[in-house]
């Protein structure tokens, strides 16, 4: 691993609120996007890294569709 952007993860408050509940997925994405919007430089760096090559986003959830990495892919427009 070359770079770990710990601050790109959702806040503990948001993560606990979401609790991997698919019913909260749409709202989670909105709140996560709002958190990242406050970190413009971090988001810009993530986008630069993604344009430059392969970026691996990791997550600890069992649900492959409803997790912070899946939300981040959408936020970064990687899909």
PyMOL Python script that loads the backbone (N, CA, C, O; Angstrom):
from pymol import cmd

cmd.read_pdbstr("""\
ATOM      1  N   UNK A   1       0.849  -1.166   0.000  1.00  0.00           N
ATOM      2  CA  UNK A   1       0.000   0.000   0.000  1.00  0.00           C
ATOM      3  C   UNK A   1       0.897   1.231   0.000  1.00  0.00           C
ATOM      4  O   UNK A   1       1.792   1.356   0.835  1.00  0.00           O
ATOM      5  N   UNK A   2       0.654   2.130  -0.932  1.00  0.00           N
ATOM      6  CA  UNK A   2       1.459   3.338  -1.059  1.00  0.00           C
ATOM      7  C   UNK A   2       0.880   4.516  -0.280  1.00  0.00           C
ATOM      8  O   UNK A   2       1.617   5.378   0.199  1.00  0.00           O
ATOM      9  N   UNK A   3      -0.426   4.543  -0.162  1.00  0.00           N
ATOM     10  CA  UNK A   3      -1.084   5.694   0.451  1.00  0.00           C
ATOM     11  C   UNK A   3      -2.361   5.245   1.137  1.00  0.00           C
ATOM     12  O   UNK A   3      -3.166   4.521   0.552  1.00  0.00           O
ATOM     13  N   UNK A   4      -2.544   5.670   2.370  1.00  0.00           N
ATOM     14  CA  UNK A   4      -3.774   5.364   3.100  1.00  0.00           C
ATOM     15  C   UNK A   4      -4.430   6.678   3.463  1.00  0.00           C
ATOM     16  O   UNK A   4      -3.884   7.454   4.247  1.00  0.00           O
ATOM     17  N   UNK A   5      -5.582   6.928   2.904  1.00  0.00           N
ATOM     18  CA  UNK A   5      -6.291   8.188   3.140  1.00  0.00           C
ATOM     19  C   UNK A   5      -7.399   7.953   4.161  1.00  0.00           C
ATOM     20  O   UNK A   5      -8.582   7.903   3.823  1.00  0.00           O
ATOM     21  N   UNK A   6      -6.990   7.813   5.400  1.00  0.00           N
ATOM     22  CA  UNK A   6      -7.915   7.507   6.486  1.00  0.00           C
ATOM     23  C   UNK A   6      -9.039   8.544   6.589  1.00  0.00           C
ATOM     24  O   UNK A   6     -10.172   8.205   6.929  1.00  0.00           O
ATOM     25  N   UNK A   7      -8.722   9.796   6.298  1.00  0.00           N
ATOM     26  CA  UNK A   7      -9.717  10.862   6.417  1.00  0.00           C
ATOM     27  C   UNK A   7     -10.800  10.804   5.344  1.00  0.00           C
ATOM     28  O   UNK A   7     -11.776  11.552   5.405  1.00  0.00           O
ATOM     29  N   UNK A   8     -10.634   9.924   4.369  1.00  0.00           N
ATOM     30  CA  UNK A   8     -11.656   9.772   3.331  1.00  0.00           C
ATOM     31  C   UNK A   8     -12.799   8.879   3.803  1.00  0.00           C
ATOM     32  O   UNK A   8     -13.837   8.790   3.146  1.00  0.00           O
ATOM     33  N   UNK A   9     -12.609   8.228   4.928  1.00  0.00           N
ATOM     34  CA  UNK A   9     -13.657   7.357   5.481  1.00  0.00           C
ATOM     35  C   UNK A   9     -14.775   8.210   6.079  1.00  0.00           C
ATOM     36  O   UNK A   9     -14.537   9.348   6.483  1.00  0.00           O
ATOM     37  N   UNK A  10     -15.982   7.671   6.137  1.00  0.00           N
ATOM     38  CA  UNK A  10     -17.064   8.414   6.789  1.00  0.00           C
ATOM     39  C   UNK A  10     -16.762   8.592   8.274  1.00  0.00           C
ATOM     40  O   UNK A  10     -16.056   7.785   8.878  1.00  0.00           O
ATOM     41  N   UNK A  11     -17.302   9.650   8.846  1.00  0.00           N
ATOM     42  CA  UNK A  11     -17.104   9.894  10.270  1.00  0.00           C
ATOM     43  C   UNK A  11     -17.708   8.754  11.086  1.00  0.00           C
ATOM     44  O   UNK A  11     -18.601   8.048  10.616  1.00  0.00           O
ATOM     45  N   UNK A  12     -17.221   8.585  12.294  1.00  0.00           N
ATOM     46  CA  UNK A  12     -17.785   7.553  13.169  1.00  0.00           C
ATOM     47  C   UNK A  12     -19.274   7.773  13.376  1.00  0.00           C
ATOM     48  O   UNK A  12     -20.053   6.821  13.396  1.00  0.00           O
ATOM     49  N   UNK A  13     -19.666   9.033  13.531  1.00  0.00           N
ATOM     50  CA  UNK A  13     -21.085   9.345  13.737  1.00  0.00           C
ATOM     51  C   UNK A  13     -21.917   8.863  12.546  1.00  0.00           C
ATOM     52  O   UNK A  13     -22.952   8.221  12.728  1.00  0.00           O
ATOM     53  N   UNK A  14     -21.469   9.171  11.341  1.00  0.00           N
ATOM     54  CA  UNK A  14     -22.205   8.758  10.145  1.00  0.00           C
ATOM     55  C   UNK A  14     -22.192   7.243   9.987  1.00  0.00           C
ATOM     56  O   UNK A  14     -23.214   6.634   9.670  1.00  0.00           O
ATOM     57  N   UNK A  15     -21.050   6.652  10.204  1.00  0.00           N
ATOM     58  CA  UNK A  15     -20.935   5.192  10.075  1.00  0.00           C
ATOM     59  C   UNK A  15     -21.876   4.480  11.049  1.00  0.00           C
ATOM     60  O   UNK A  15     -22.556   3.522  10.680  1.00  0.00           O
ATOM     61  N   UNK A  16     -21.908   4.954  12.286  1.00  0.00           N
ATOM     62  CA  UNK A  16     -22.790   4.328  13.289  1.00  0.00           C
ATOM     63  C   UNK A  16     -24.257   4.566  12.960  1.00  0.00           C
ATOM     64  O   UNK A  16     -25.089   3.680  13.154  1.00  0.00           O
ATOM     65  N   UNK A  17     -24.582   5.762  12.462  1.00  0.00           N
ATOM     66  CA  UNK A  17     -25.962   6.042  12.081  1.00  0.00           C
ATOM     67  C   UNK A  17     -26.401   5.099  10.966  1.00  0.00           C
ATOM     68  O   UNK A  17     -27.488   4.524  11.029  1.00  0.00           O
ATOM     69  N   UNK A  18     -25.568   4.941   9.956  1.00  0.00           N
ATOM     70  CA  UNK A  18     -25.893   4.095   8.804  1.00  0.00           C
ATOM     71  C   UNK A  18     -26.050   2.638   9.219  1.00  0.00           C
ATOM     72  O   UNK A  18     -27.026   1.988   8.844  1.00  0.00           O
ATOM     73  N   UNK A  19     -25.111   2.128   9.978  1.00  0.00           N
ATOM     74  CA  UNK A  19     -25.156   0.753  10.495  1.00  0.00           C
ATOM     75  C   UNK A  19     -25.424  -0.270   9.394  1.00  0.00           C
ATOM     76  O   UNK A  19     -26.037  -1.309   9.641  1.00  0.00           O
ATOM     77  N   UNK A  20     -24.965   0.025   8.183  1.00  0.00           N
ATOM     78  CA  UNK A  20     -25.103  -0.875   7.028  1.00  0.00           C
ATOM     79  C   UNK A  20     -26.554  -1.272   6.754  1.00  0.00           C
ATOM     80  O   UNK A  20     -26.833  -2.395   6.333  1.00  0.00           O
ATOM     81  N   UNK A  21     -27.463  -0.342   6.997  1.00  0.00           N
ATOM     82  CA  UNK A  21     -28.890  -0.556   6.747  1.00  0.00           C
ATOM     83  C   UNK A  21     -29.216  -0.094   5.328  1.00  0.00           C
ATOM     84  O   UNK A  21     -29.205   1.108   5.060  1.00  0.00           O
ATOM     85  N   UNK A  22     -29.504  -1.019   4.414  1.00  0.00           N
ATOM     86  CA  UNK A  22     -29.804  -0.638   3.030  1.00  0.00           C
ATOM     87  C   UNK A  22     -30.932   0.388   2.914  1.00  0.00           C
ATOM     88  O   UNK A  22     -30.970   1.149   1.947  1.00  0.00           O
ATOM     89  N   UNK A  23     -31.840   0.421   3.869  1.00  0.00           N
ATOM     90  CA  UNK A  23     -32.928   1.399   3.830  1.00  0.00           C
ATOM     91  C   UNK A  23     -32.404   2.826   4.001  1.00  0.00           C
ATOM     92  O   UNK A  23     -33.075   3.783   3.614  1.00  0.00           O
ATOM     93  N   UNK A  24     -31.216   2.973   4.575  1.00  0.00           N
ATOM     94  CA  UNK A  24     -30.609   4.293   4.793  1.00  0.00           C
ATOM     95  C   UNK A  24     -29.571   4.633   3.717  1.00  0.00           C
ATOM     96  O   UNK A  24     -28.902   5.662   3.812  1.00  0.00           O
ATOM     97  N   UNK A  25     -29.432   3.789   2.709  1.00  0.00           N
ATOM     98  CA  UNK A  25     -28.372   3.918   1.720  1.00  0.00           C
ATOM     99  C   UNK A  25     -28.368   5.267   0.996  1.00  0.00           C
ATOM    100  O   UNK A  25     -27.326   5.916   0.903  1.00  0.00           O
ATOM    101  N   UNK A  26     -29.502   5.681   0.494  1.00  0.00           N
ATOM    102  CA  UNK A  26     -29.564   6.934  -0.265  1.00  0.00           C
ATOM    103  C   UNK A  26     -29.172   8.105   0.629  1.00  0.00           C
ATOM    104  O   UNK A  26     -28.391   8.961   0.213  1.00  0.00           O
ATOM    105  N   UNK A  27     -29.693   8.155   1.831  1.00  0.00           N
ATOM    106  CA  UNK A  27     -29.357   9.235   2.754  1.00  0.00           C
ATOM    107  C   UNK A  27     -27.896   9.165   3.194  1.00  0.00           C
ATOM    108  O   UNK A  27     -27.239  10.194   3.349  1.00  0.00           O
ATOM    109  N   UNK A  28     -27.393   7.951   3.393  1.00  0.00           N
ATOM    110  CA  UNK A  28     -25.979   7.793   3.747  1.00  0.00           C
ATOM    111  C   UNK A  28     -25.094   8.416   2.679  1.00  0.00           C
ATOM    112  O   UNK A  28     -24.154   9.145   2.997  1.00  0.00           O
ATOM    113  N   UNK A  29     -25.387   8.135   1.416  1.00  0.00           N
ATOM    114  CA  UNK A  29     -24.585   8.677   0.325  1.00  0.00           C
ATOM    115  C   UNK A  29     -24.599  10.207   0.326  1.00  0.00           C
ATOM    116  O   UNK A  29     -23.567  10.841   0.107  1.00  0.00           O
ATOM    117  N   UNK A  30     -25.767  10.793   0.571  1.00  0.00           N
ATOM    118  CA  UNK A  30     -25.877  12.254   0.624  1.00  0.00           C
ATOM    119  C   UNK A  30     -25.031  12.816   1.763  1.00  0.00           C
ATOM    120  O   UNK A  30     -24.298  13.788   1.577  1.00  0.00           O
ATOM    121  N   UNK A  31     -25.133  12.207   2.933  1.00  0.00           N
ATOM    122  CA  UNK A  31     -24.390  12.690   4.098  1.00  0.00           C
ATOM    123  C   UNK A  31     -22.885  12.485   3.927  1.00  0.00           C
ATOM    124  O   UNK A  31     -22.089  13.336   4.325  1.00  0.00           O
ATOM    125  N   UNK A  32     -22.508  11.381   3.347  1.00  0.00           N
ATOM    126  CA  UNK A  32     -21.087  11.101   3.113  1.00  0.00           C
ATOM    127  C   UNK A  32     -20.518  12.097   2.110  1.00  0.00           C
ATOM    128  O   UNK A  32     -19.416  12.614   2.294  1.00  0.00           O
ATOM    129  N   UNK A  33     -21.272  12.361   1.055  1.00  0.00           N
ATOM    130  CA  UNK A  33     -20.857  13.342   0.054  1.00  0.00           C
ATOM    131  C   UNK A  33     -20.675  14.718   0.715  1.00  0.00           C
ATOM    132  O   UNK A  33     -19.724  15.436   0.406  1.00  0.00           O
ATOM    133  N   UNK A  34     -21.581  15.077   1.615  1.00  0.00           N
ATOM    134  CA  UNK A  34     -21.498  16.363   2.321  1.00  0.00           C
ATOM    135  C   UNK A  34     -20.250  16.417   3.208  1.00  0.00           C
ATOM    136  O   UNK A  34     -19.592  17.454   3.294  1.00  0.00           O
ATOM    137  N   UNK A  35     -19.928  15.304   3.863  1.00  0.00           N
ATOM    138  CA  UNK A  35     -18.709  15.261   4.671  1.00  0.00           C
ATOM    139  C   UNK A  35     -17.472  15.466   3.808  1.00  0.00           C
ATOM    140  O   UNK A  35     -16.579  16.237   4.160  1.00  0.00           O
ATOM    141  N   UNK A  36     -17.427  14.782   2.693  1.00  0.00           N
ATOM    142  CA  UNK A  36     -16.261  14.890   1.813  1.00  0.00           C
ATOM    143  C   UNK A  36     -16.155  16.264   1.158  1.00  0.00           C
ATOM    144  O   UNK A  36     -15.054  16.726   0.859  1.00  0.00           O
ATOM    145  N   UNK A  37     -17.284  16.912   0.937  1.00  0.00           N
ATOM    146  CA  UNK A  37     -17.277  18.244   0.332  1.00  0.00           C
ATOM    147  C   UNK A  37     -16.548  19.243   1.219  1.00  0.00           C
ATOM    148  O   UNK A  37     -16.042  20.251   0.726  1.00  0.00           O
ATOM    149  N   UNK A  38     -16.489  18.981   2.496  1.00  0.00           N
ATOM    150  CA  UNK A  38     -15.788  19.853   3.435  1.00  0.00           C
ATOM    151  C   UNK A  38     -14.277  19.618   3.389  1.00  0.00           C
ATOM    152  O   UNK A  38     -13.507  20.369   3.988  1.00  0.00           O
ATOM    153  N   UNK A  39     -13.865  18.579   2.679  1.00  0.00           N
ATOM    154  CA  UNK A  39     -12.442  18.222   2.566  1.00  0.00           C
ATOM    155  C   UNK A  39     -12.017  18.296   1.103  1.00  0.00           C
ATOM    156  O   UNK A  39     -11.599  17.300   0.512  1.00  0.00           O
ATOM    157  N   UNK A  40     -12.131  19.474   0.539  1.00  0.00           N
ATOM    158  CA  UNK A  40     -11.911  19.662  -0.895  1.00  0.00           C
ATOM    159  C   UNK A  40     -10.539  19.171  -1.372  1.00  0.00           C
ATOM    160  O   UNK A  40     -10.439  18.551  -2.431  1.00  0.00           O
ATOM    161  N   UNK A  41      -9.497  19.442  -0.606  1.00  0.00           N
ATOM    162  CA  UNK A  41      -8.153  19.031  -1.018  1.00  0.00           C
ATOM    163  C   UNK A  41      -8.019  17.506  -1.012  1.00  0.00           C
ATOM    164  O   UNK A  41      -7.419  16.930  -1.920  1.00  0.00           O
ATOM    165  N   UNK A  42      -8.570  16.864  -0.004  1.00  0.00           N
ATOM    166  CA  UNK A  42      -8.538  15.405   0.072  1.00  0.00           C
ATOM    167  C   UNK A  42      -9.267  14.798  -1.120  1.00  0.00           C
ATOM    168  O   UNK A  42      -8.763  13.875  -1.760  1.00  0.00           O
ATOM    169  N   UNK A  43     -10.450  15.319  -1.415  1.00  0.00           N
ATOM    170  CA  UNK A  43     -11.226  14.819  -2.539  1.00  0.00           C
ATOM    171  C   UNK A  43     -10.485  15.051  -3.858  1.00  0.00           C
ATOM    172  O   UNK A  43     -10.480  14.185  -4.733  1.00  0.00           O
ATOM    173  N   UNK A  44      -9.873  16.197  -3.992  1.00  0.00           N
ATOM    174  CA  UNK A  44      -9.092  16.489  -5.211  1.00  0.00           C
ATOM    175  C   UNK A  44      -7.923  15.517  -5.344  1.00  0.00           C
ATOM    176  O   UNK A  44      -7.634  15.040  -6.441  1.00  0.00           O
ATOM    177  N   UNK A  45      -7.251  15.223  -4.237  1.00  0.00           N
ATOM    178  CA  UNK A  45      -6.130  14.279  -4.277  1.00  0.00           C
ATOM    179  C   UNK A  45      -6.601  12.886  -4.660  1.00  0.00           C
ATOM    180  O   UNK A  45      -5.947  12.199  -5.445  1.00  0.00           O
ATOM    181  N   UNK A  46      -7.727  12.470  -4.113  1.00  0.00           N
ATOM    182  CA  UNK A  46      -8.296  11.163  -4.467  1.00  0.00           C
ATOM    183  C   UNK A  46      -8.594  11.099  -5.964  1.00  0.00           C
ATOM    184  O   UNK A  46      -8.292  10.103  -6.622  1.00  0.00           O
ATOM    185  N   UNK A  47      -9.182  12.156  -6.490  1.00  0.00           N
ATOM    186  CA  UNK A  47      -9.495  12.186  -7.921  1.00  0.00           C
ATOM    187  C   UNK A  47      -8.224  12.147  -8.764  1.00  0.00           C
ATOM    188  O   UNK A  47      -8.183  11.469  -9.791  1.00  0.00           O
ATOM    189  N   UNK A  48      -7.191  12.867  -8.339  1.00  0.00           N
ATOM    190  CA  UNK A  48      -5.912  12.838  -9.077  1.00  0.00           C
ATOM    191  C   UNK A  48      -5.324  11.432  -9.080  1.00  0.00           C
ATOM    192  O   UNK A  48      -4.866  10.948 -10.115  1.00  0.00           O
ATOM    193  N   UNK A  49      -5.338  10.782  -7.932  1.00  0.00           N
ATOM    194  CA  UNK A  49      -4.812   9.418  -7.818  1.00  0.00           C
ATOM    195  C   UNK A  49      -5.586   8.468  -8.723  1.00  0.00           C
ATOM    196  O   UNK A  49      -4.999   7.614  -9.387  1.00  0.00           O
ATOM    197  N   UNK A  50      -6.904   8.620  -8.745  1.00  0.00           N
ATOM    198  CA  UNK A  50      -7.745   7.741  -9.566  1.00  0.00           C
ATOM    199  C   UNK A  50      -7.473   7.953 -11.049  1.00  0.00           C
ATOM    200  O   UNK A  50      -7.466   6.995 -11.822  1.00  0.00           O
ATOM    201  N   UNK A  51      -7.248   9.203 -11.452  1.00  0.00           N
ATOM    202  CA  UNK A  51      -6.944   9.482 -12.868  1.00  0.00           C
ATOM    203  C   UNK A  51      -5.561   8.961 -13.251  1.00  0.00           C
ATOM    204  O   UNK A  51      -5.329   8.585 -14.399  1.00  0.00           O
ATOM    205  N   UNK A  52      -4.646   8.941 -12.285  1.00  0.00           N
ATOM    206  CA  UNK A  52      -3.258   8.546 -12.560  1.00  0.00           C
ATOM    207  C   UNK A  52      -3.076   7.038 -12.662  1.00  0.00           C
ATOM    208  O   UNK A  52      -2.123   6.572 -13.287  1.00  0.00           O
ATOM    209  N   UNK A  53      -3.964   6.281 -12.063  1.00  0.00           N
ATOM    210  CA  UNK A  53      -3.792   4.833 -12.107  1.00  0.00           C
ATOM    211  C   UNK A  53      -4.791   4.111 -11.234  1.00  0.00           C
ATOM    212  O   UNK A  53      -5.847   4.647 -10.899  1.00  0.00           O
ATOM    213  N   UNK A  54      -4.456   2.915 -10.877  1.00  0.00           N
ATOM    214  CA  UNK A  54      -5.352   2.072 -10.094  1.00  0.00           C
ATOM    215  C   UNK A  54      -5.415   2.547  -8.643  1.00  0.00           C
ATOM    216  O   UNK A  54      -4.391   2.792  -8.005  1.00  0.00           O
ATOM    217  N   UNK A  55      -6.632   2.668  -8.148  1.00  0.00           N
ATOM    218  CA  UNK A  55      -6.876   3.004  -6.747  1.00  0.00           C
ATOM    219  C   UNK A  55      -7.731   1.880  -6.173  1.00  0.00           C
ATOM    220  O   UNK A  55      -8.753   1.509  -6.749  1.00  0.00           O
ATOM    221  N   UNK A  56      -7.311   1.350  -5.052  1.00  0.00           N
ATOM    222  CA  UNK A  56      -8.067   0.291  -4.394  1.00  0.00           C
ATOM    223  C   UNK A  56      -8.754   0.872  -3.174  1.00  0.00           C
ATOM    224  O   UNK A  56      -8.103   1.397  -2.270  1.00  0.00           O
ATOM    225  N   UNK A  57     -10.075   0.773  -3.156  1.00  0.00           N
ATOM    226  CA  UNK A  57     -10.861   1.263  -2.033  1.00  0.00           C
ATOM    227  C   UNK A  57     -11.240   0.059  -1.170  1.00  0.00           C
ATOM    228  O   UNK A  57     -11.802  -0.914  -1.672  1.00  0.00           O
ATOM    229  N   UNK A  58     -10.936   0.124   0.105  1.00  0.00           N
ATOM    230  CA  UNK A  58     -11.219  -1.000   0.995  1.00  0.00           C
ATOM    231  C   UNK A  58     -12.354  -0.642   1.941  1.00  0.00           C
ATOM    232  O   UNK A  58     -12.601   0.527   2.238  1.00  0.00           O
ATOM    233  N   UNK A  59     -13.030  -1.674   2.401  1.00  0.00           N
ATOM    234  CA  UNK A  59     -14.134  -1.504   3.343  1.00  0.00           C
ATOM    235  C   UNK A  59     -14.251  -2.766   4.172  1.00  0.00           C
ATOM    236  O   UNK A  59     -13.759  -3.825   3.783  1.00  0.00           O
ATOM    237  N   UNK A  60     -14.906  -2.649   5.318  1.00  0.00           N
ATOM    238  CA  UNK A  60     -15.026  -3.788   6.215  1.00  0.00           C
ATOM    239  C   UNK A  60     -16.424  -4.380   6.264  1.00  0.00           C
ATOM    240  O   UNK A  60     -16.681  -5.284   7.059  1.00  0.00           O
ATOM    241  N   UNK A  61     -17.319  -3.897   5.444  1.00  0.00           N
ATOM    242  CA  UNK A  61     -18.707  -4.371   5.470  1.00  0.00           C
ATOM    243  C   UNK A  61     -18.844  -5.686   4.704  1.00  0.00           C
ATOM    244  O   UNK A  61     -18.054  -5.983   3.807  1.00  0.00           O
ATOM    245  N   UNK A  62     -19.834  -6.446   5.065  1.00  0.00           N
ATOM    246  CA  UNK A  62     -20.136  -7.692   4.345  1.00  0.00           C
ATOM    247  C   UNK A  62     -20.939  -7.398   3.077  1.00  0.00           C
ATOM    248  O   UNK A  62     -20.867  -8.145   2.102  1.00  0.00           O
ATOM    249  N   UNK A  63     -21.694  -6.318   3.099  1.00  0.00           N
ATOM    250  CA  UNK A  63     -22.543  -5.928   1.979  1.00  0.00           C
ATOM    251  C   UNK A  63     -21.681  -5.230   0.922  1.00  0.00           C
ATOM    252  O   UNK A  63     -21.142  -4.152   1.170  1.00  0.00           O
ATOM    253  N   UNK A  64     -21.555  -5.839  -0.238  1.00  0.00           N
ATOM    254  CA  UNK A  64     -20.704  -5.295  -1.292  1.00  0.00           C
ATOM    255  C   UNK A  64     -21.326  -4.116  -2.031  1.00  0.00           C
ATOM    256  O   UNK A  64     -20.621  -3.383  -2.724  1.00  0.00           O
ATOM    257  N   UNK A  65     -22.633  -3.924  -1.891  1.00  0.00           N
ATOM    258  CA  UNK A  65     -23.319  -2.848  -2.602  1.00  0.00           C
ATOM    259  C   UNK A  65     -23.550  -1.609  -1.753  1.00  0.00           C
ATOM    260  O   UNK A  65     -23.646  -0.504  -2.286  1.00  0.00           O
ATOM    261  N   UNK A  66     -23.641  -1.776  -0.443  1.00  0.00           N
ATOM    262  CA  UNK A  66     -23.983  -0.665   0.452  1.00  0.00           C
ATOM    263  C   UNK A  66     -22.863  -0.453   1.468  1.00  0.00           C
ATOM    264  O   UNK A  66     -22.963  -0.883   2.617  1.00  0.00           O
ATOM    265  N   UNK A  67     -21.804   0.214   1.031  1.00  0.00           N
ATOM    266  CA  UNK A  67     -20.672   0.475   1.913  1.00  0.00           C
ATOM    267  C   UNK A  67     -19.986   1.765   1.466  1.00  0.00           C
ATOM    268  O   UNK A  67     -20.275   2.288   0.390  1.00  0.00           O
ATOM    269  N   UNK A  68     -19.083   2.269   2.291  1.00  0.00           N
ATOM    270  CA  UNK A  68     -18.446   3.550   1.979  1.00  0.00           C
ATOM    271  C   UNK A  68     -17.631   3.504   0.684  1.00  0.00           C
ATOM    272  O   UNK A  68     -17.570   4.507  -0.026  1.00  0.00           O
ATOM    273  N   UNK A  69     -17.017   2.394   0.364  1.00  0.00           N
ATOM    274  CA  UNK A  69     -16.239   2.313  -0.877  1.00  0.00           C
ATOM    275  C   UNK A  69     -17.157   2.418  -2.096  1.00  0.00           C
ATOM    276  O   UNK A  69     -16.820   3.094  -3.068  1.00  0.00           O
ATOM    277  N   UNK A  70     -18.302   1.761  -2.049  1.00  0.00           N
ATOM    278  CA  UNK A  70     -19.258   1.840  -3.160  1.00  0.00           C
ATOM    279  C   UNK A  70     -19.762   3.275  -3.319  1.00  0.00           C
ATOM    280  O   UNK A  70     -19.929   3.760  -4.439  1.00  0.00           O
ATOM    281  N   UNK A  71     -19.999   3.944  -2.204  1.00  0.00           N
ATOM    282  CA  UNK A  71     -20.433   5.353  -2.266  1.00  0.00           C
ATOM    283  C   UNK A  71     -19.317   6.231  -2.821  1.00  0.00           C
ATOM    284  O   UNK A  71     -19.573   7.136  -3.615  1.00  0.00           O
ATOM    285  N   UNK A  72     -18.091   5.967  -2.408  1.00  0.00           N
ATOM    286  CA  UNK A  72     -16.957   6.771  -2.849  1.00  0.00           C
ATOM    287  C   UNK A  72     -16.711   6.611  -4.343  1.00  0.00           C
ATOM    288  O   UNK A  72     -16.333   7.575  -5.008  1.00  0.00           O
ATOM    289  N   UNK A  73     -16.913   5.433  -4.875  1.00  0.00           N
ATOM    290  CA  UNK A  73     -16.779   5.223  -6.316  1.00  0.00           C
ATOM    291  C   UNK A  73     -17.734   6.161  -7.062  1.00  0.00           C
ATOM    292  O   UNK A  73     -17.357   6.779  -8.058  1.00  0.00           O
ATOM    293  N   UNK A  74     -18.956   6.259  -6.577  1.00  0.00           N
ATOM    294  CA  UNK A  74     -19.937   7.154  -7.209  1.00  0.00           C
ATOM    295  C   UNK A  74     -19.537   8.619  -7.068  1.00  0.00           C
ATOM    296  O   UNK A  74     -19.638   9.397  -8.017  1.00  0.00           O
ATOM    297  N   UNK A  75     -19.082   8.983  -5.872  1.00  0.00           N
ATOM    298  CA  UNK A  75     -18.681  10.359  -5.620  1.00  0.00           C
ATOM    299  C   UNK A  75     -17.523  10.762  -6.521  1.00  0.00           C
ATOM    300  O   UNK A  75     -17.483  11.888  -7.017  1.00  0.00           O
ATOM    301  N   UNK A  76     -16.598   9.864  -6.732  1.00  0.00           N
ATOM    302  CA  UNK A  76     -15.434  10.142  -7.573  1.00  0.00           C
ATOM    303  C   UNK A  76     -15.726   9.950  -9.054  1.00  0.00           C
ATOM    304  O   UNK A  76     -14.870  10.203  -9.902  1.00  0.00           O
ATOM    305  N   UNK A  77     -16.941   9.501  -9.362  1.00  0.00           N
ATOM    306  CA  UNK A  77     -17.356   9.240 -10.755  1.00  0.00           C
ATOM    307  C   UNK A  77     -16.438   8.229 -11.413  1.00  0.00           C
ATOM    308  O   UNK A  77     -16.006   8.424 -12.549  1.00  0.00           O
ATOM    309  N   UNK A  78     -16.138   7.150 -10.707  1.00  0.00           N
ATOM    310  CA  UNK A  78     -15.259   6.119 -11.257  1.00  0.00           C
ATOM    311  C   UNK A  78     -16.037   5.035 -11.984  1.00  0.00           C
ATOM    312  O   UNK A  78     -15.441   4.196 -12.660  1.00  0.00           O
ATOM    313  N   UNK A  79     -17.336   5.037 -11.858  1.00  0.00           N
ATOM    314  CA  UNK A  79     -18.161   4.037 -12.550  1.00  0.00           C
ATOM    315  C   UNK A  79     -19.116   4.688 -13.492  1.00  0.00           C
ATOM    316  O   UNK A  79     -19.890   4.002 -14.160  1.00  0.00           O
TER     317      UNK A  79
END
""", "prot")
cmd.dss("prot")
cmd.show_as("cartoon", "prot")
cmd.util.cbc("prot")
cmd.orient("prot")
